[in-house]
Amino acid sequence: MGNMNNTTFTNSADTASIVFNEAQWLQVLFLLADTATWLQQLQEGLIWQLPVKQHKKLLRKSWYLSVTVLAHILERHYYKLPRHPLAGKFTISIPEIVNAIKEAGQLSPEPIAGSTNLQRVWEAGYPLGYDPAGNTVTTMTIISSAAGEIITAFPGRLITP
């Protein structure tokens, strides 16, 4: 007799049998769920370490900045990280970048032609960095999903064809 936790499914189309170990599958499911919760807590803790007021505005479901996205923004657009030399670069501090992203959440989103994503263009009134052409810019563009999950941010405006 086989293990009582194993269930065999037969696909009538190709008569292949697949053994499904429910107990093992549930263990992996709960391990992944617990790990995801733990990582979420670590991520929020990291955001809270930034010297920015009103951290909660970065962690709302309607305007959410994940550490993965923040890492992407900094890797590509922070002047101290030379990995993408042809990209526009922020020349302001990391807390200033994050604060600007937070403030942009108050703006009305604008559609992006040919995309389901939205953009917000935040005007700082002072130089934030430079665009890919090397021009000093005072604006930051933040791209988000329709649900408000921040996808990226960069100095300057989105160039549309």
N, C-alpha and C positions, 0 to 999 in steps of 0.2 A: 504494500500500500504506500502511496505517496504522502508527502507532507500535507496536512490538512489546511495549511495556509496557502498552498499553491492551487490555483484554479487554471484549468486548461481551456482555452478558447480555440475553437476550430472555425477557420474562415472557409465558408462553403465554396467560395470562388476558386481557391487554389488548394483547399484541404490541408493547409499548413497549420500546425498546432503551435500555439504560443503559450508558454507557461508564465503565469502572472503570480508573483509572490507578493500577496497583498501586505503581509506584515512587514516585509523588507521595504516595499514601496512606501508604506505609511511612515516608517522610520526616516527614510530619505526626505519625504515631503516635509515632515516636522523639523528635521535638521535644517533644511533649506529655509523654511519659514522663520525659524528662530534666528538663523544667521542673517537673513534679510532684515529682521527687526533690530538685531544688534548693530548691523551696519547703518541702518537708518538713524539709530540713536547716536552712533559715533559721528555720522555726517552732520546731524543737527548740532551736536556738541562742538564740532569744528567751526561751524558758522557762528555759533554763540561766542567763540573766542575772538572774533574780529571786533576791533574797536568801532562798532557801528551802532547807532541808536535804532531801536525798534526792529530787532532781528526777526521778529515774528512776521513782518511784512515780506521777508524773503522766503518764508517757509509755508505760506498759504497755498492751498490747492489752486487758487486762481492766479498765483504769481509765485512760482516755485523755482528756486535756484539750487540745484543739486551740486555736490562737490565734484561729480564727474564733469558737469558742464563748466563749473568754475575752473577746474583744472584745464579743460579744453580752451577756455577763453584766455587764461594766463599763458598757457603753452604757446598759443598762436599769436596773441596780441599784446603781451607784456614786454616792454622794451628790454628788460633784463634777461629775457630768455630768447636767444637768437635762433631758435629752431626753424622759424618760417620767415626768412628775411624779406620776402616780397609782400608780406601782409602788413596792414596798418598796425601801428603800435601805440599802446597807451603809455604816456610818460608820467602819469599820476600814480600815487601809491595804491596798493591793493585795497586797503580800506576805502579809499576814494572811489575806486572802480566799483566795489560792491555797493557802496552807498548810492552811487549814480544809478546802478541797476535797480536798487530798491526804490528810489525816487521815480524812476521811469514807470514803475508799476501803477502810478497814479494817473498816467496819461491814457488817453483813449487809443486803443490799438487801431492801426490802419492795415487794410489788406495789402498783400503782396501779389502783384500780377502773376498769374500762372501757378499759384501756390495756395495751399490751405493754411499756411502759416501766416502770422501777423507780425507787424513791426511797430515799434514805438521809437521815436526819435527824440532823445533828450538833449536839450540845449543847456550847456553848462554856463556859458557866458565868459568862459576863460579857456585857454588851451588845455585839451585833454590828451593830445598826442598828435599823431600824423597819419594820413591815409596812405594807401599803397603807392601813390604818386609822390609822396614826401611832403605834401602840403599840410601845414598845421591846421588842426580842426578843433572846433569847440562843441561838436555834437557827438553823441554816442547813439548807435542803432542797436536795439535789442530785438532779437527775433524770438518769437515764442509760438507754441502750438496754439490752436484755438482754445484749448483748455487752460492755457496760462503757464504751461511748463516751459521754462526758459530754455532755448536751444543754443543760442550764442549771443555774443555782444561784441561790437568792434567800434573803433573810433571812426567817425565820419558817417556818411550816409550810404545806403544800399545803392549800388550802381545797377540800374535796370537797362536792358537793351532797347 
